[in-house]
Amino acid sequence: MSQVPPSWQHVGRHELFPEAGHDDVARFDFLANLNGFVSGTLAPKVRSAYEQEVKPAFEQEQGRAPRDRHEVRKAMTGNTSYQIWSAARRCSMEMRQQTGRRLVLGQIDALLDKAAKRNAEPGLKLDPHIQQPRYAAAVDIHCMPGGYHSELTANDISAGANYDCGIFATTGGMLGRYNDGGGQALARWLQREHADFKPKRILDIGCTVGHNIVPLAQAFPEAEVIAVDTAAPVLRYGHARARSMGVDNITFRQASGEQLDYPDGHFDLITTSMFWHETSAKALPRIMNEIHRLLAPGGLTVHLEQPQYHEGMDPFEQFMRDWDAFNNNEPFWSVMHSYHLGDMMRAAGFSDDEYFETGIRAWVDADIFPEAGKGEEDYGRSAQWTAFGAWKEAA
């Protein structure tokens, strides 16, 4: 099977998506192939350097193998193969952000006009009094200048547009044409494993531009869906994006998941997708407690994340996964992926009997990977995410 990523020209173009020319496509294609080279060619060399050079030297000096990812990182810091891989990966992230900003800011007035027309429709609720949490405002997450929340102009949507147009290149199309692979995978998992579950009210926390809540809203068209985030630019873009795609049962609301004004037991389904690793250790339990309060008896909360660091995971693998915490402006990554998920849910009020943890195979769009075949989720290219959550005990 070819490992060449699909061209960025195959990205899903909705009404709000920035218009691109030949050179824009070429820039994103370069990034996609650079990322493929970094992960497919350079990363194995880092593993070889560890096994053949760094680990033996550590064992000779210490009389034992490295105990954990922290010892591996300290030992690997001066290794040339690691330095080359790390520098190339960091550069690719910075280049992704600048490529997206160049595309978006060059047509910002047209994008603002399109968004304004869609956002005149109901379903967008912004609160100018919302304070950005320190964990969201303290760093330029993913090397994205200004993060999700910074506004360059009135009614800005540039952060959302930049976020939207860059993911396809970073992931090599593995999240589908519309970068909604997480939501697609979750919707299919619910259909396959819990076909009788029909939530009437759905809450998505940390929705950014709504990539992963749109497939759930489409899967449950009769449901009332609330998508919350603290950042106005991504909410403006997300609401206009969803409306342009014909999805009108989502309300995008500027609010903090730490404290929401809905009554106890209001939602039947509460979700997050790749959210917790961008959340501080102090905020995480508050949000989990709020989820437990808001979830209806018999309701479900489920969360998609990268795999946790567990005792059976090779310390070198943990070290490689931990790269984002130190080099990609993801300061909470390392701590979050060290948590015992069951303990985290139990502390929020869920019992052991209610808790579950499973793997959900990432959905990949057969329109861009035709070798996938129809209806197949696991064909060798897709990643597996950790899905964890709980059913709340019925009253």
Stockholm file with secondary structure:
# STOCKHOLM 1.0

chainA/1-395         MSQVPPSWQHVGRHELFPEAGHDDVARFDFLANLNGFVSGTLAPKVRSAYEQEVKPAFEQEQGRAPRDRHEVRKAMTGNTSYQIWSAARRCSMEMRQQTGRRLVLGQIDALLDKAAKRNAEPGLKLDPHIQQPRYAAAVDIHCMPGGYHSELTANDISAGANYDCGIFATTGGMLGRYNDGGGQALARWLQREHADFKPKRILDIGCTVGHNIVPLAQAFPEAEVIAVDTAAPVLRYGHARARSMGVDNITFRQASGEQLDYPDGHFDLITTSMFWHETSAKALPRIMNEIHRLLAPGGLTVHLEQPQYHEGMDPFEQFMRDWDAFNNNEPFWSVMHSYHLGDMMRAAGFSDDEYFETGIRAWVDADIFPEAGKGEEDYGRSAQWTAFGAWKEAA
#=GR chainA/1-395 SS CCCCCCCGGGSCCCTTSCCCCHHHHHHHHHHHHHHHHIIIIIHHHHHHHIIIIIHHHHHHHHSSCCCSHHHHHHHHTTCHHHHHHHHHHHHHHHHHHHHHHHHHHTTHHHHHHHHHHHHTSSCEECCTTCCCCHHHHSSCGGGCTTTTTCCSSTTCCHHHHHHHHHHHHHHTTTTTTTTCHHHHHHHHHHHHHCTTCCCSEEEEESCTTCTTHHHHHHHSTTSEEEEEESCHHHHHHHHHHHHHTTCCSEEEEECCTTSCCSCTTCEEEEEEESCGGGSCTTHHHHHHHHHHHHEEEEEEEEEEECCCCCTTSCHHHHHHHTHHHHHSSCTTHHHHTTSCHHHHHHHTTCCTTTEEEEEEECCCCTTTCGGGCSSCCCSSSCCEEEEEEEECCCC
#=GC SS_cons         CCCCCCCGGGSCCCTTSCCCCHHHHHHHHHHHHHHHHIIIIIHHHHHHHIIIIIHHHHHHHHSSCCCSHHHHHHHHTTCHHHHHHHHHHHHHHHHHHHHHHHHHHTTHHHHHHHHHHHHTSSCEECCTTCCCCHHHHSSCGGGCTTTTTCCSSTTCCHHHHHHHHHHHHHHTTTTTTTTCHHHHHHHHHHHHHCTTCCCSEEEEESCTTCTTHHHHHHHSTTSEEEEEESCHHHHHHHHHHHHHTTCCSEEEEECCTTSCCSCTTCEEEEEEESCGGGSCTTHHHHHHHHHHHHEEEEEEEEEEECCCCCTTSCHHHHHHHTHHHHHSSCTTHHHHTTSCHHHHHHHTTCCTTTEEEEEEECCCCTTTCGGGCSSCCCSSSCCEEEEEEEECCCC
//
